[in-house]
Amino acid sequence: MDGIKKYTYGEQVAEYIKEKILQGNLQPGDQVKEVALSSELSISRAPIREALQLLSREGLIVSKPQKGKFIAALTAKQIKESYFTGGILEAVAVSQALHLYTDEDIKALEDIVKEMRKIGDTGNSTESLEELDNRFHGILFSRVDNELLIDLCRRSCQGISKFLLFKYWIHLFSPEQIYERHLIILDAIKSGDAQQVERTIREHYQESGTRMAKFGIDVPEEVRQSEASW
């Protein structure tokens, strides 16, 4: 757990679990056992419980009665719905805050988009695109004065794309496509047209959700029929 800079042991453990997900050591559907983590990290179970609660709020951990806690495993439908919801929330949030973005904000967004284009042109490692994507959307959220809305946006799809399905997300679009998709958002913001911004961001997430949905888990036919009868 060296190098993890958080405020509590629970937050450190949460980051540790996220890293295990990113590395593929924990897969969607795997059980997360408090005793095993406590032994592995040589700490008490209290911060383990705190970490699992934090990850549950982020949608990365789900509890199954009488069974335990598991890494979330989502169906194609759940993935599409998460992206659809996240897109609507971010689109509304950013369009309403449009008048608050400064020249410095726009310049920072432009610099990020230029870096994305450079990666596409040079063929350099795409791993840095994750950081650029985070920074881009971080700037968009920086002028949104609604913490609950921000939390809901990030929970809707960031956990899915950046952790549960990161190995797919990083290859979802080519570097050139990533550049073009973010340039469209930047141009919409620079236009000052709130409706255009809202539509552009919503479509941005819907396209991602449609592509990510194919990596959802299969649901047995009898379960689908049962759900359809509810």
C-alpha positions as CSV (number, residue, x, y, z in Angstrom):
1,M,0.0,0.0,0.0
2,D,3.0,2.3,-0.4
3,G,2.4,5.5,-2.2
4,I,-1.3,5.6,-1.5
5,K,-2.0,9.1,-0.1
6,K,-5.4,9.2,1.5
7,Y,-6.8,10.5,4.8
8,T,-8.0,7.3,6.4
9,Y,-7.0,3.6,6.5
10,G,-10.4,2.8,5.0
11,E,-9.7,5.1,2.0
12,Q,-6.3,3.5,1.6
13,V,-7.9,0.1,1.5
14,A,-10.5,1.3,-1.0
15,E,-7.7,2.4,-3.3
16,Y,-5.9,-0.9,-2.8
17,I,-9.1,-2.8,-3.9
18,K,-9.5,-0.6,-6.9
19,E,-5.9,-1.3,-7.9
20,K,-6.5,-5.0,-7.6
21,I,-9.5,-4.6,-9.9
22,L,-7.5,-2.6,-12.4
23,Q,-4.7,-5.2,-12.4
24,G,-7.3,-8.0,-12.9
25,N,-6.6,-9.6,-9.6
26,L,-10.3,-9.0,-8.7
27,Q,-12.9,-9.5,-11.4
28,P,-16.5,-8.6,-11.6
29,G,-18.5,-11.2,-9.6
30,D,-15.5,-12.1,-7.3
31,Q,-16.2,-12.2,-3.6
32,V,-14.3,-9.7,-1.4
33,K,-13.6,-11.3,2.0
34,E,-12.9,-9.1,5.0
35,V,-10.8,-11.8,6.7
36,A,-8.6,-12.4,3.7
37,L,-8.0,-8.6,3.2
38,S,-7.3,-8.1,6.9
39,S,-4.6,-10.9,6.8
40,E,-3.2,-9.7,3.5
41,L,-2.8,-6.1,4.7
42,S,-2.0,-6.9,8.3
43,I,-4.7,-4.5,9.6
44,S,-7.9,-4.9,11.6
45,R,-11.2,-5.5,9.9
46,A,-12.6,-2.0,10.8
47,P,-10.9,-0.1,7.9
48,I,-11.8,-3.0,5.6
49,R,-15.5,-2.5,6.4
50,E,-15.1,1.3,5.9
51,A,-13.5,0.6,2.5
52,L,-16.3,-1.7,1.4
53,Q,-18.9,0.9,2.4
54,L,-17.1,3.5,0.4
55,L,-16.9,1.2,-2.6
56,S,-20.5,0.3,-2.2
57,R,-21.5,3.9,-2.5
58,E,-19.4,4.1,-5.7
59,G,-21.3,1.1,-7.1
60,L,-18.2,-1.1,-7.2
61,I,-19.2,-3.4,-4.4
62,V,-22.6,-5.1,-4.0
63,S,-23.9,-7.0,-1.0
64,K,-25.7,-10.3,-1.4
65,P,-27.8,-11.4,1.7
66,Q,-26.4,-14.5,3.4
67,K,-23.5,-14.6,0.9
68,G,-21.2,-11.6,1.4
69,K,-19.8,-8.7,-0.7
70,F,-18.8,-9.0,-4.3
71,I,-17.3,-6.9,-7.0
72,A,-20.2,-5.6,-9.1
73,A,-21.0,-7.5,-12.3
74,L,-23.3,-5.7,-14.6
75,T,-25.5,-6.8,-17.4
76,A,-25.5,-5.1,-20.8
77,K,-28.8,-3.3,-19.9
78,Q,-27.4,-2.1,-16.6
79,I,-24.3,-0.7,-18.3
80,K,-26.3,1.1,-21.0
81,E,-28.6,2.6,-18.3
82,S,-25.6,3.7,-16.2
83,Y,-24.1,5.6,-19.1
84,F,-27.4,7.0,-20.2
85,T,-28.0,8.3,-16.6
86,G,-24.5,9.6,-16.2
87,G,-24.7,11.4,-19.6
88,I,-27.9,13.1,-18.8
89,L,-26.7,14.3,-15.4
90,E,-23.4,15.6,-16.6
91,A,-25.0,17.2,-19.7
92,V,-27.4,19.1,-17.5
93,A,-24.8,20.1,-14.9
94,V,-22.3,21.4,-17.5
95,S,-24.9,23.2,-19.6
96,Q,-26.2,25.0,-16.5
97,A,-22.7,26.0,-15.5
98,L,-21.7,27.1,-19.0
99,H,-21.5,30.8,-18.1
100,L,-19.1,30.1,-15.3
101,Y,-16.2,28.7,-17.4
102,T,-13.3,31.0,-17.6
103,D,-10.8,31.7,-20.4
104,E,-8.3,29.7,-18.3
105,D,-10.8,26.8,-18.2
106,I,-11.2,26.8,-22.0
107,K,-7.4,27.1,-22.4
108,A,-6.9,24.1,-20.2
109,L,-9.5,22.1,-22.1
110,E,-7.8,23.0,-25.4
111,D,-4.4,21.9,-24.1
112,I,-5.9,18.5,-23.1
113,V,-7.5,18.0,-26.5
114,K,-4.1,18.9,-28.1
115,E,-2.4,16.3,-26.0
116,M,-5.0,13.7,-27.1
117,R,-4.4,14.6,-30.7
118,K,-0.6,14.3,-30.2
119,I,-1.1,10.8,-28.9
120,G,-3.2,9.9,-31.9
121,D,-0.6,11.4,-34.3
122,T,2.5,9.8,-32.7
123,G,1.0,6.4,-31.8
124,N,2.4,6.8,-28.3
125,S,1.0,4.7,-25.4
126,T,-2.7,5.1,-24.9
127,E,-2.5,4.6,-21.1
128,S,-2.1,8.4,-20.6
129,L,-5.5,9.0,-22.3
130,E,-7.2,7.9,-19.1
131,E,-5.5,10.7,-17.2
132,L,-6.3,13.2,-19.9
133,D,-9.9,12.1,-19.9
134,N,-10.1,12.4,-16.1
135,R,-8.6,15.9,-16.3
136,F,-11.0,17.0,-19.1
137,H,-14.1,15.9,-17.3
138,G,-12.6,17.2,-14.0
139,I,-12.5,20.7,-15.5
140,L,-16.1,20.4,-16.6
141,F,-17.2,19.4,-13.1
142,S,-15.0,22.2,-11.5
143,R,-17.7,24.8,-12.1
144,V,-20.7,22.6,-11.1
145,D,-21.7,23.7,-7.6
146,N,-23.7,20.6,-6.7
147,E,-21.7,17.9,-4.9
148,L,-24.6,15.4,-4.9
149,L,-25.0,15.8,-8.7
150,I,-21.3,15.3,-9.2
151,D,-21.3,12.2,-7.0
152,L,-24.2,10.7,-8.9
153,C,-22.5,11.5,-12.3
154,R,-19.3,9.8,-11.3
155,R,-21.1,6.8,-9.7
156,S,-23.2,6.3,-12.8
157,C,-20.4,5.4,-15.1
158,Q,-16.9,6.3,-13.9
159,G,-16.7,3.2,-11.7
160,I,-17.8,1.1,-14.6
161,S,-15.5,2.4,-17.2
162,K,-12.4,3.2,-15.1
163,F,-12.4,0.1,-12.8
164,L,-14.9,-2.7,-13.5
165,L,-14.3,-2.7,-17.3
166,F,-11.1,-0.7,-17.6
167,K,-9.4,-3.3,-19.8
168,Y,-12.2,-2.8,-22.3
169,W,-12.7,0.9,-21.8
170,I,-9.1,1.8,-22.7
171,H,-9.5,0.2,-26.1
172,L,-13.1,1.3,-26.7
173,F,-12.1,4.1,-29.1
174,S,-9.0,4.7,-31.1
175,P,-6.8,7.7,-29.9
176,E,-8.0,9.6,-33.0
177,Q,-11.6,9.0,-32.0
178,I,-11.0,10.0,-28.4
179,Y,-9.5,13.2,-29.7
180,E,-12.4,13.9,-32.0
181,R,-15.0,13.1,-29.4
182,H,-13.6,15.5,-26.9
183,L,-13.0,18.2,-29.5
184,I,-16.7,18.1,-30.2
185,I,-17.5,18.7,-26.6
186,L,-14.9,21.5,-26.5
187,D,-16.4,23.2,-29.6
188,A,-19.8,23.0,-28.1
189,I,-18.7,24.7,-24.9
190,K,-16.9,27.4,-26.8
191,S,-20.1,28.0,-28.8
192,G,-21.8,29.1,-25.6
193,D,-25.0,27.3,-26.7
194,A,-26.3,25.4,-23.7
195,Q,-28.6,23.2,-25.7
196,Q,-25.8,22.1,-28.0
197,V,-23.6,21.4,-25.0
198,E,-26.3,19.3,-23.3
199,R,-27.0,17.3,-26.5
200,T,-23.3,16.8,-27.3
201,I,-22.4,15.4,-23.8
202,R,-25.5,13.2,-23.7
203,E,-24.6,11.7,-27.1
204,H,-21.0,11.3,-25.9
205,Y,-22.0,9.0,-23.1
206,Q,-24.7,7.2,-25.0
207,E,-22.2,6.1,-27.6
208,S,-19.8,4.9,-24.9
209,G,-22.6,3.0,-23.2
210,T,-23.7,1.3,-26.3
211,R,-20.1,0.1,-27.0
212,M,-19.5,-0.9,-23.4
213,A,-22.7,-2.8,-23.1
214,K,-21.4,-5.7,-25.1
215,F,-19.0,-6.5,-22.2
216,G,-21.9,-7.0,-19.8
217,I,-22.5,-10.4,-18.2
218,D,-24.9,-12.8,-19.7
219,V,-28.2,-13.3,-17.8
220,P,-29.8,-16.7,-17.9
221,E,-33.0,-16.9,-19.9
222,E,-35.0,-18.0,-16.9
223,V,-33.9,-14.9,-15.0
224,R,-34.8,-12.6,-17.9
225,Q,-38.3,-14.2,-18.1
226,S,-38.7,-13.8,-14.3
227,E,-37.7,-10.1,-14.5
228,A,-40.1,-9.5,-17.4
229,S,-43.0,-10.8,-15.3
230,W,-42.3,-8.4,-12.5
